[in-house]
């Protein structure tokens, strides 16, 4: 703006942000100084009364986003250009699909001029719950409908230039189990002095309290605004990232192709997952062999991320009626690794009914965000004999404190033996001492483990303030300013009557998610206002379109959570048998063969179980076979020759954005002025 037009000051009034996802648009007021008007040099006006001006368009990238829920995570129409449903269709139509037969992949690659790709996808359980609620079907059938769209003959493969679909569609719950096991190990390493089993050395150490890092919105916020919390962040990759690197490393080595010839689509509940997929740390630069002679551009572990709403847009753009898709499983080829195949695809396990071949899902107590905190608590409980889990709600439902306590009498019992004569005591004295000790310890408990949960940016702001380091005093010889920790009472019930009232550093683990209510309330999920379109599409096609009256977003989220936690537990075996044969012709034959072979295979499994030694027995925590998960991760690392830290862990860094800052920012200008007047800065 030229000087003759006057100087302009823009006042931006921020819109209100709702925790349920609605954001009002900000408005602008411009204050102009008119040099010609000496009596009134300032004039307030609105933009509609200003002359039209040609401004250069603003340019931003994903690295400039603060994940404030004001644009990317809340506006339905905002799509990131390189990660959208349009990009999915463009990629499918631009590259021929490579066959997965082991003997002709390389030959076909050469014949296609290097343009062929293997298309793989991963789907989160939150997306399946959103689809299930929208169309009034079970989570199981919603997952089948998604599989039919991505990989079935009546889905995306029904159109396009190459008639491409996705060869493998992975449930992210598979790698979620690996994240839970590794996350518990990471916490264990931070409190290794009281941990019974020493965690692997490959687990990096983080500063207590350890904060979850699976939420990219929270990570982006921490890196750009609160770098002091970075040492507390878990170094563990998210299930999305782990799924991406597993598919890229295994398939590229098994088929002897480049990582960029494997195209991975992730269907997630959150727009911020696009930010995660764009991180430089989540590319093949950090894990590809150093023996590569020619440097190649970085290849993302996850090439594209779309949300539940974009999934419906994907079907609509291709001309596929989503509610008309068969509600039946599709046939998928075996994964080219005999150990990883049953881990990624439990439905490939022989001898079990399809309903029983599904992965075990988490309990409602685990929460809608993957169950990181729940698994850590269950792990600590399993290793704390006599321990009891206590829950204390905070100022709202998204702040909860958890403590594991144990009566002091349980610890003191170790001083007594079953035979008092071994201590040289009369038979009638030891029981009296134990009885008195129990009476005294009824009100005394020791806190073994303390954790918490923080959901939503409003609560996260309180958390990061508590994690700020002590502020040193400016006067010489003065002590640092620290908050006085709450007294550590041995009685857990009397320690605090509200969550997180004590010293935050006493916590060992905190689950942090940006979305209020957790991941089922992600910005990319189908909202209650979007349901009308889904109902109109589903009329006359077997979809529940009964008018149940107006529903609020809160009530809608409750139904999504219900679908997420049910995970088709209400589906009977008859519903599965009714759906057999609706998808592909080969499905009935495979299922019948499994049922005919049930008896023999079950007996073989029983014989194997009887042959197990004590050391080989399953170590099950929270329904997860810990030994099996560790064996799979070890096999993955050994078969690829890549260290476990490169595969499963990442790093975070402070990000300084120059968006909205000139060459001489306001802070620098203030410092300069203060120096001129002797401010001592």
C-alpha positions, 0 to 999 in steps of 0.5 A: 500500500502506498503512503498517499493512500494512508497507513492501514492497521488491520484488527482481526477478531477471531471467531469462536471455536467449539470443541465439537468442531464448529468454527465461526469465520474471523472478521476484519476491521481496517483502521485507516489514517487519512493525512488529509483530515487533520482534525480526525486522522483516523477513520474506521470503515469496513472492507466493503466500502474500500476500493478494490485492490489487487493483492498477491494470493497468500501461499501456505504449506502444511509446515505452516499449519499450527493445527489450530482447528480453524481451517484444515481440521474443521472446514469440510471443503478444504483439501490438501492438493497432494492428499485428496480423493482426487489424487487417489483417482489420478494415481490409479488412472496414471499407473498400471497395477503390478501383478504380485506373482513373485516370478514376473513382477520384475519382468512386468516392471520393465515392460511397463517402462517403470510406471507400474505400482502396487497399490496398498491401503490401510484403514483405521477403526474410527473410520469404520465406526463413522461409516457404520453409524452413517449407514446403520450397519455394524462395524464389521459390515462397514469394514467390508463395504470399505474393502469392497470400495478399495479392492473389490470388483464393484468398487474403484476397479469398476472404472478408470483407465487401468481398472485399478484397485488396492491389492492389500487393505490393512487394518491399522489395529494390527500395528496398533498392537505393536505400538501399545507393546512398544509404548509400554516398554518406553514407559517401563524404561523411564521407571526401570528401577521399579520395572520387573522385566528390563525393556529392550535397549532399542527403546529410546528414553524420554523424559517423565512424564512421557506424552503420547505422540500419535496425534499429529495436531498435538505434535504440530502444536508442540513443535511450533509453540511449546518446544519445552515439551519436546523432551517429554514426547514419546519417540514411538511412531503412530500406527499409520506411520508403522503400517506405511514403513512396514508395507514399503520395506517388506514389499520393496524387498520381496518384489525387488522394486523401489519404494516409490513403486508402492503407493500407500493410501491411509484412510484416517479420521483426522485431517491432521494425519495429512500433516503427519504423512508429510513429515520429512522424518517419515520417508525412506531417507531415514531407513533405506540402505546406505549402499544406494549408489544414486541418491533418489528423492525422498519417498513417503512411507504414507503417500496419501491420506484421506478421511471418512468424508473424503472416502464417500467423495471418492466413491461418488467421484468414481460413480460408485454407490457406497451403500450399494456395495456388497456387505461381504468380505473380499478375497485378498492374496496372501502377504509375501511373508509367512510370518507377517501375513497372519499378523496383518490379516487374521482372516488368513488363519486357517481352521477358524470361522471368519467371525472368529478370525478377526482381531480382538478390539479394545474395551470401552475403558481404553478410550476411542484413541487407540488405548495407549494409556489403557495398555500402559495401566494394564501392564503396570497392574499386571506387574504390581501384585495387589495393585488397584486402579483408581480414577479421578475425573478432572474439571471436565470429562476430557481430563482424567487422572489414574493412579495404581495404589497398593495397601502398605500391608501388602508390602509389609506382609513380606516381613512375615512368614507362613510358619512363625517358628522359623522366626523364633516366635511363638505360634500365637504371636505372629498372627497378632502382629499381622492383625495389628498391621492390617488394622493400621494399614487399612487406611494407608496406601502407597502410590505405585504409578500415576498417569493422566489423560488430556483431550482437547486443546483447551486442556492441552494448554493447561498441561503445557503450562504445568510442564514449563521449566522453572523460571530463573529470577533476574536478581543475583542470588535469588532462587528460581521460581517453582511451583510448590508440589502437592504433599505426597500423601500415602492415602490415595483417596486423600491425595487429591479430589480433582485430577492433576491437582498435584505436581505434574512431574509425578506422572509417568505417562499422559495420553494427549489428543487434540480432539475433544472426546478423542479420535472418533471426533476427528475433523475428517469424520462424518458429522451429524450434518452430513448424514442427510446425504448418506440417508438419501443415497441409502434409501431402498438399498438396505440401509437404515433410513428411519427418521429418528428425529433431530440429533445433536453432534454430541448424540451423534458422537455417542453413537459413533463411540458405540459402534467403535467399541462394539466392533461387531460383537453383536453380529451373530455367526448367522449374519456372517453366513448370510453375507457369504457369497455376496462378494466374490465367487471364491469366498464360499469355497474357502469358507466351506473348506475351513469349516470342513477342516475345523476338527483336524486343525483344532486338534493340531492346535491343541497338540501344539498347545500341549507341547508348549513349555512354561517359557513358551506360554503366551504372555497376554496383557490387555488381550495382546500376546506380547511375545507374539508381537515382539517376535513379529517385530524382531522378524521384521527387523531381521528380514529387512536388515533395518534397525528397530529404532529406525523402523519404529521410532522417530524424532521431533524438533522445534519448528520456527515458522516465518508466516506473518513475520516481516524481515524485522518482526515486532519482537525485534523492533521492541528489543531495538527500542528498549535498547535505545532507551537503556532497557538493558535487553 
